[in-house]
Amino acid sequence: MTEAAQIRAARALIGWSQKDLAEALGVSTMTIKRAEGSGKPAAPPETLGAIRTRLEAEGVVFIDRNGGGPGARLKA
């Protein structure tokens, strides 16, 4: 599962604002805010999946929770 902090980190890695990501997905900025943990209700799992897929298409690799916790990096 993609965590809010991973989405924020992934956006930072590719230099996108919440607005940039929202426009790329065709959703509202509030949807992105909810996915990143600000705002209620929380974003549904299908939205989180769409966000993850779009960020991966931009070169982000999501690192699952392990001993050091979840993260994100750019493809090498």
C-alpha positions in Angstrom: 0.0 0.0 0.0 1.3 3.4 -0.9 1.6 5.8 2.1 0.9 9.5 2.2 4.6 10.4 2.8 5.6 8.3 -0.2 3.3 10.3 -2.5 4.7 13.6 -1.2 8.3 12.3 -1.6 7.6 11.0 -5.1 6.2 14.4 -6.2 9.3 16.1 -4.8 11.6 13.7 -6.7 10.0 14.6 -10.0 9.4 18.3 -9.1 5.6 18.2 -9.3 3.2 20.2 -7.2 -0.1 18.8 -6.0 -1.7 20.7 -8.9 0.6 19.1 -11.4 -0.3 15.6 -10.2 -4.0 16.4 -10.0 -3.9 17.6 -13.6 -2.0 14.6 -14.8 -4.7 12.3 -13.3 -7.7 14.5 -14.1 -8.7 14.8 -10.5 -9.0 17.7 -8.1 -6.2 19.1 -6.0 -8.3 18.2 -3.0 -8.1 14.5 -4.0 -4.3 14.7 -4.0 -4.4 16.5 -0.6 -6.5 13.7 0.8 -4.2 11.0 -0.7 -1.3 12.8 1.1 -3.1 12.7 4.4 -4.5 16.2 4.6 -8.3 16.4 4.4 -11.1 14.1 5.0 -12.3 11.6 4.0 -9.2 9.7 3.1 -8.6 8.9 -0.6 -10.0 5.5 -1.6 -7.6 2.7 -2.5 -8.3 2.9 -6.3 -7.2 6.6 -6.2 -4.0 5.7 -4.4 -3.4 3.0 -7.0 -3.9 5.5 -9.9 -1.6 8.0 -8.2 1.1 5.3 -7.7 0.8 4.1 -11.3 1.1 7.7 -12.7 4.2 8.5 -10.5 5.8 5.2 -11.5 5.3 6.2 -15.2 7.3 9.3 -14.4 10.2 7.2 -13.1 9.5 6.8 -9.4 10.1 3.5 -7.7 8.2 2.9 -4.5 10.1 1.1 -1.7 7.8 -1.0 0.5 7.9 -0.9 4.2 10.9 -2.8 5.5 13.2 -2.4 8.5 13.7 1.3 7.6 10.2 2.1 6.6 8.6 3.0 3.3 10.2 5.3 0.7 10.5 6.4 -2.9 13.4 6.9 -5.3 14.0 7.6 -9.0 14.8 4.7 -11.3 18.5 4.3 -11.8 
